[in-house]
């Protein structure tokens, strides 16, 4: 992908694309959009650079918030928290940070990397660690392919900096989550330091451009009163032959939630219009499996999204309500997430579902 | 109980006298610039035709778009001092950050971010700072600002810091008009703060308006209580309306839908209110308008108001009809229909002319449209039907046909049979449906709060109990209270049993 500059006019479009890629998770991004607008107005645009243009030994870092989306809507955002983490990481590494990568492009975290890039005055790499969003921070491609999360720097709005190092990425995630909880379920992290070469090999490439493409297709379709789903399918096909399927069109007839282990588990039930067909979508913050009339039609890591039936605006798992008229759609996961090694971490069995991944390409 | 309902609309002020389920009298008079003259006239007309029954009313309920219009038109708004209890959180997202520039210019006075606010589990983010808060209050006082908006992180959960800040402001500025964000519900700091600021900027207008309404009532010789209708189709006492005018914003469409429900006897149906310029379509669920899902902007300011999910289409009694090529609207003659409409001797063709030609309504001089081309008339009515069918289809969330209640002065344009509609219901007093909705409105109480470490049932019980208390405080008869809506959402990533519960109850005026 060519390098490009992200300006104020791109913010809503990229954020909308990030929302769709959140697979039902990732949280509401309004305050991040607003902060980014101010930052870009003050400091100028942010460069989005293709991973291939990074020097092989360039220093990049992974960034994102760890916590509860609802807390983000109340505590909003403090630049200092992000700046502190970046500064601490640079000190710890003994070298300046040359680029930032979003840990997850899905949801509000997609924008947090652009904010970090703006504050530091460095580019954001056109890539991310998940190609979407996942509940645990080590459900990330670099970890799947053997990179260490250490050192991880976590910061709070109170100006505290915690450095976590360990040989198990899963245990690092556990400790970081404890820090987040102690701080009211929100902290900012900079982790998985990577060289340019490692980014090229282990990150999901082209993510920020993909978010823009999705957002742009939907925005254009809405303005010109064309079918947004058709526009989305065309954009994804051009972006790299990414398959997308419309799995269901109907209304929400039930949404059950249950809190277990600090996550929100639940099931959304839908009925078609006109009636006759049923769909269920299970989630653990992010939507994990969709079944139509009891038959499985999509599973993680494919990106399952529930969207407004007309506008295709994203509806997160915390925003699903009885009576909403919606489409359930699914985007094909990046290839990096569907290898056997990856499926052990992000496939259905990793979430306790007793079935194997089935690509949406095999769906009608 | 006898009540008078008054709807102050953009063009007309409508009034009805209701006794239980009977409509005893109705009146319509043009809305005046000062609002109250129109209200006084409407009351005069009702008293004239309603006689003794009218004089015996115990409540006058007014629905008005006055407050929302003030925001939209940038008129009659006060400058506001804002205190936010949040530091060290939210520092980069300042109050007013996402407001349209012109409104921000008008309303922003002093702004202070202060230590405080709470975490989602109830702990303080930082200790309340008396000294810093007092200094901020003094700056507000020095700036000559009289209206203060106070918000705090997670205040719907714990509001102690907002209350302490309010006490300090009152100490420094005894006459200050203070709005606390915790009274305006809703998780989402920026949106809640926006609503709190809007409310603060409307306090003087609200006081002036409710005083004027009270005066109009008293001068009419009535000793009735004054209520205003709010966004969810229920009322609140005038005292509360004076303090929380933002709760009146969506009165118009809500009242017409509730009126339609009452006049038809249906509680689950689509409603179309055909006015002069637009038709508003909404869906009734259990007698109340179904609410929109998305964030609502008022005058360009982002809020989380519960507003009715209403779709407006460009079809009304005054909609222009053009030929060569054929086009229906979207513009309308509006109030100029009476000068420029063909049946009134004017040059312009509108839907009203077509309706008169077809005998759907008797207005003006039918001779003036006797030679109207029959095919043109059919095209107009077919297009109107198509627009309505499309609008209804967009809003439906269930399969199968639903009934459609047609109200509004232009409802003669609604055909008797439509796709997706099981039956079209026309009702008496359809042209004052808004005022009827106001007259029959209920009192509600709402709670939206996060509960930690209690069971789901316990959380809903506590929320219901709090909502009932609020409804009673608002004037509801306790015995008539019923739950209108319960929503429960467990919170992801949270330790323990954390859930957000929203409960709304409504009942009859006590």
Interface residues (C-beta under 8 A of the other chain):
Chain A: X28 X30 X31 X34 X35 X38 X67 X68 X69 X70 X71 X73 X74 X75 X76 X77 X78 X79 X80 X157 X158 X159 X180 X181 X183 X184 X185 X251 X257 X258 X259 X262 X263 X264 X266 X272 X273 X274 X275 X285 X308 X310 X313 X315 X317 X318 X319 X321 X323 X324 X325
Chain B: X86 X88 X89 X90 X91 X92 X93 X97 X98 X117 X119 X120 X121 X123 X125 X126 X153 X154 X187 X188 X189 X190 X285 X290 X293 X294 X295 X302 X394 X396 X397 X398 X399 X400 X487 X488 X489 X490 X491 X492 X493 X494 X495 X497 X498 X499 X500
